[in-house]
Amino acid sequence: MAKQGDYTRRYEQHHDELRWLYMELYDNGDMFAELCDNMQRFYRERSKGLKAADSKREADKDWYKHNDLLGMMLYIDNFAGNIKGVESRLDYIEQCNVNYIHLMPFLDTPEGRSDGGYAVSDFRKVQERLGTMEDLESLTEACHKKGINVCMDFVMNHTSEDHEWAQRARKGEGEYMSRYFFFDNSYIPSLYEKTVPQVFPTTAPGNFTWLPEVEHFVMTSFYPYQWDLNYKNPRVFNEMMYNFLYLANRGIDIIRIDAVPYIWKELNTQCRNLPQVHTIVRMMRMISEIVCPGVLLLGEVVMEPEKVVPYFGTVEKPECHMLYNVTTMATTWHTVATRDTRLLKRQLDIVSALPKEYIFLNYLRCHDDIGWGLDYNTLREDGIRERPHKKYLNDYFQGYDGESNSRGELYNADPVTGDARFCGTTASMCGIEKAGFEQDEAGMARAIRMDVMLHAYMFMQSGIPVLYSGDEIAQVNDYTYKEDPNKAADSRYIHRGAMNWTLAGNISDPDTVEGRVFAQLGQLEQIRKAEKAFVSNADMWTMDTGDTAVLCIGRYFDGDKVIGLFNFSEYDKTVRIQEDDEDYVDMISGKKFKYRMNEIQIPAYGFYYLKKK
């Protein structure tokens, strides 16, 4: 239970640094005083249950670094129709061994101009078709009773053009125009365009949109209906922090900060990763630790692991609790298409060399496309050039090249640069869709092995694994999005299909694809929870196997040692690894391996979880 002086203690602990950073950025003591007053108000409004959870997590600050956290991303409507539907499916979520659900954007957005929910028109209103804020609080409370954490997106870089601020700015109200980037002629926008990259050069070129009714340009880095907020205005920061605390008080445990690097804009820069971004995130972390210390900050930073490190902050002055491991995800699929683990091994070595305090979220796919932001400098050493390689990857996953069994579609293809991203479910990319269509049982067995092997490899990475809803039953691509005029132009909806509850009913039937995948993933999940070598701060390293198609990962913690072997090839392999003079047992099959393991045979797309006896 929270004590009377908890808030005062935390406030006094952070006040001086918070004030110093705020004044450095804004030099406005009145606005800082207003922020502090409202922080105390939100603390008073926080429920007793949430305050008790805060106190418990304060006592175990590493609670999210244990090996028992498994996430699942889901769209509320696709998963269960609405928020009440999700609440009715919590038993299923428990069956999946999931105790952390990421609810994809559910705040109010305009129909047809939502960018998948990332164009928010009201930060304190749920989309009517999904439910109400009361429904959300009911869901988070029910989740907490089952030990399930709830994550949501906080889209703080921009608002929808339908947001109240934008509507009033469109009417020419200076107070609200100052909350965005407005210019009455093209000169300043043209200077920005010289240095600021385009996010969507084919579907939304440029970084500004002309508004004829107000005769001004407004900055729109993503889409014309998403107006960038101006964080040079302290009113913007304060109000967005009030929205942040309001949502935290609805019972949200993990708040995903969308598009973190873009938050601060400066002329003559790329408007990415500027120092002021870190000031803002650091202030968010302190505000959260004062008012709601049980809440985690998850940053969406789409860069290589070694380059996202600044967003963790430092041990003394932390920023985000967790970040996505985006590059490793993309490199994983490169490895599938090339059957060559060398780049992936290098990527994992970089991650494992980072401080163990840094927690990454690992995943095979998410709601978004797969972009091929690989380490082309390293690939070039092997004679692989960027443009033809990207074409090969996209051709492979469409099923056109490389003896591929994958199915999916391109997203945001640019015929000029040859660049494109890829969309598809894990199951379809592994060949389950193709094998099912062709009624090829041998192909299906191979595709399921690949699917399960990839999940087994993901669980071996350092950090927290996150499933995408439907992957636990090998759900394939959904092409019906093309029949919806609001979705047809966005191929990402191919892997955002509605949950097939009829197929989910097969999870206990070992003769079905769903039952086979669900059972095998369940076994992996239970092993991960039971074996302490899987904690996030365990030692992790890779080893050579003598075959570039086979990846070897080692994990060690407090006397427990586990070695994972993963065959990314469609051929059986025999590999050799040099280890200490110990005996090992495969935790899946129970098969025993003698010391030094000079020769290990691994079936096509097979894997081993070897534990030192």
Secondary structure, DSSP 8 states (H G I E B T S, - for coil): ---TTHHHHHHHHHHHHHHHHHHHHH--HHHHHHHHHHHHHHHHHS-HHHHHHHHHHHHTTTGGGSTT--EEEE-HHHHHSSHHHHHHTHHHHHHTT--EEEE---EE--TT-STTTTS-SEEEEE-TTT--HHHHHHHHHHHHHTT-EEEEEE--SEEETTSHHHHHHHTT-HHHHTTB-EESSSHHHHHHHHH---SBTTTB-SSEEEETTTTEEEE-SS-TTEEEB-TTSHHHHHHHHHHHHHHHTTT-SEEEETTGGGS---TTS-SSS-HHHHHHHHHHHHHHHHH-TT-EEEE---S-HHHHGGGGB-SSSB--SEEE-HHHHHHHHHHHHHT--HHHHHHHHHHHTS-TT-EEEEES--SS-B-----HHHHHHTT--HHHHHHHHHHHHHTSSTT-----EEES--TTT---EEE--HHHHHTHHHHHHHT-HHHHHHHHHHHHHHHHHHHHSSSEEEEETTGGGT----GGGGG-TTTTT-GGGGG-----HHHHTTTT-TTSHHHHHHHHHHHHHHHHHH-GGGSTTSEEEEE--SSTTEEEEEEEETTEEEEEEEE-SSS-EEE-----S--EEETTT--EE-TT---EEE-TT-EEEEEE-
